[in-house]
Amino acid sequence: MRISTQMMYEQNMRGITNSQSTWLAYGEQMSTGKRVNNPSDDPIAASQAVVVSQAQAQNSQYALARTFATQKVSLEENILGQVTTAIQTAQEKIVYAGNGTLSDDDRASLATDLQGLRDQLLNLANSTDGNGRYIFAGYKTESAPFVEDASGTVGYAGGEESITQTVDAARSMVIGHTGNKVFMTATSNAKTEPDGSIESDLFATLDKAIAALNTPLSDADDAAQDDYTAAIDSANRGLSNSLNNVLTVRAELGTQLNELSTLDSSGDDRDLMLTQQMSDLVDVDWNEAISNYTMQQAALQASYKAFSDMQGMSLFQLNK
């Protein structure tokens, strides 16, 4: 094999270039803090890092979804807390209305109180969130779920499907109940009427009680008195059914808030685990990187010195 001066220079140049590339690579690791800056640095680690990165992004999306769900569930629970108080106050009024010594004026005053509570409950049933969306309208959030017709009867005009949210890889939950399931539904153990029916419409119950209280009884016969007593008893049963139903929904909301808190803790743990996995795959080992950088720098300087010394030499000089 023939060895020429040009070949010797090219070999030394390649050696210097390779050493310089390696030195710069270590420098890049130290400047970025990453051992893998390009897929070619470690193809296996780079491909695994892509998978971990996707898992991190998904975990972050679920965390954001849980934040939204917690806000929605907390708001609904807060409103239903006010609904509970209003229904309990209405129950107290109805119990007092059963007092046989009340005058027509006393009953009319109770009717006024109940009307105020009924209007308050209707306002709560048409509550909106901070963005103007109706909370108890299901997916029809742009319009009020409860509307009054010309006769004063309240009807439900909202959506029939509760709003659900995926809050983890294998968990979806209701974060927005429809108004008919909250204000117009009874639980399985509801109190029945004498005819076997169940009074579950909160607004209809209050309207019947208000109408009975506004009916004068001072000159009424026994039949009218019996009708009044039956109406008050029915209102008692109806309000009890409505309260139990609201409390059932609130219990569900409380369970969901606890579950969301647990899922948040699990998500935080998962995030730490994924962060550690990513670090193990691509982060630099500082001790190793600094050592390699220093050693490569020394080797590169030696290569520069050798190449500089060779610039004044040729094969003829080596053969002297």
C-alpha positions, 0 to 999 in steps of 0.5 A, spaced: 500 500 500 502 506 498 502 512 503 503 519 501 503 525 504 496 527 502 494 521 505 497 522 512 494 529 512 487 526 510 487 521 515 489 526 521 484 531 518 479 526 519 481 524 526 481 532 528 474 532 525 471 526 528 474 528 535 471 535 534 464 533 532 464 528 539 467 534 543 461 539 540 456 533 542 458 533 549 458 540 549 451 540 546 449 535 552 452 540 557 448 546 554 441 543 553 442 538 559 439 532 554 443 526 553 439 525 547 438 531 542 437 528 536 434 521 534 441 519 532 444 520 538 440 514 541 434 511 537 431 506 542 431 512 547 429 517 542 423 512 540 421 510 547 421 518 549 416 519 544 411 514 547 413 517 554 411 524 551 405 522 549 403 519 555 405 525 559 401 529 554 395 525 555 396 525 563 396 533 562 389 533 558 386 528 564 388 533 569 385 539 565 379 535 564 378 533 572 379 541 574 373 543 569 369 537 572 371 539 579 368 546 578 362 544 574 360 539 580 362 543 585 358 549 582 352 544 582 353 541 589 353 549 591 346 550 588 343 544 590 345 546 597 341 552 597 335 548 594 335 543 600 335 549 604 329 552 600 325 546 600 326 545 608 323 552 609 317 550 605 316 544 609 316 548 615 311 552 612 307 546 610 307 543 617 305 550 620 299 550 614 296 544 617 295 548 624 287 548 624 287 555 628 290 559 622 285 564 619 284 566 612 289 571 612 294 567 616 294 562 610 294 567 605 301 570 608 304 563 608 302 562 601 306 569 599 312 566 603 311 559 599 310 563 593 317 567 594 320 560 595 317 557 589 320 563 585 327 562 589 327 555 587 325 556 579 331 561 579 336 556 582 333 551 577 335 556 572 342 558 574 348 559 570 355 558 570 360 564 569 359 563 562 352 564 561 351 556 560 345 553 564 347 548 569 341 544 569 339 544 561 343 538 559 347 539 553 342 545 551 346 550 555 344 556 551 336 556 553 333 556 560 331 549 562 325 551 566 319 555 563 313 558 565 307 558 561 301 563 561 297 560 566 304 560 571 305 552 570 312 550 570 315 546 565 322 543 563 324 545 556 332 542 557 336 537 554 334 529 556 341 527 557 346 529 562 353 532 561 358 527 562 366 528 562 372 523 561 376 524 567 381 519 566 383 513 562 377 509 564 373 513 567 367 518 565 362 521 570 356 526 570 358 533 571 351 536 569 345 533 571 338 535 567 333 539 571 328 534 570 332 529 574 333 533 579 327 537 580 321 533 577 323 526 579 322 521 585 327 516 588 325 509 589 322 509 596 318 515 595 312 516 599 305 515 595 299 518 594 292 515 596 291 513 589 298 510 588 301 516 584 307 519 586 308 527 587 315 528 584 314 535 581 317 540 586 314 546 582 307 543 581 307 541 589 308 548 591 303 551 586 298 546 589 299 548 596 299 555 594 292 555 591 290 551 597 292 556 602 289 562 598 282 558 598 278 562 604 276 557 609 272 561 614 265 559 611 267 553 608 263 546 609 267 540 611 268 538 604 272 544 603 276 543 609 277 536 607 280 538 601 284 543 604 287 538 609 288 533 603 292 538 599 297 540 605 298 532 606 299 531 599 304 537 599 308 534 605 309 528 601 311 531 595 316 536 598 319 530 602 320 526 595 323 532 592 328 533 598 330 526 598 331 526 591 335 532 591 339 529 597 340 523 593 343 527 587 348 531 592 350 525 595 352 523 588 356 529 587 359 529 593 362 522 591 364 524 585 368 530 588 372 525 593 373 521 586 376 527 583 380 528 588 383 521 588 384 521 581 388 528 581 393 524 586 393 518 582 395 523 576 400 527 580 403 520 582 403 518 574 406 525 572 412 524 577 413 517 574 413 519 567 417 525 568 422 520 572 422 515 566 423 521 561 429 523 565 432 516 565 431 516 557 434 523 555 437 527 561 444 527 561 449 524 566 453 530 568 459 527 572 459 523 565 458 528 561 463 533 564 468 528 564 467 526 557 467 533 555 474 534 558 477 528 556 475 529 549 477 537 549 484 534 551 484 529 546 482 534 541 488 539 543 493 533 542 490 532 535 491 539 533 498 539 536 500 533 532 497 536 526 501 542 527 507 539 527 506 535 521 505 541 517 512 542 516 514 535 515 513 530 508 515 523 507 522 525 504 523 528 511 521 522 514 526 518 510 532 522 512 
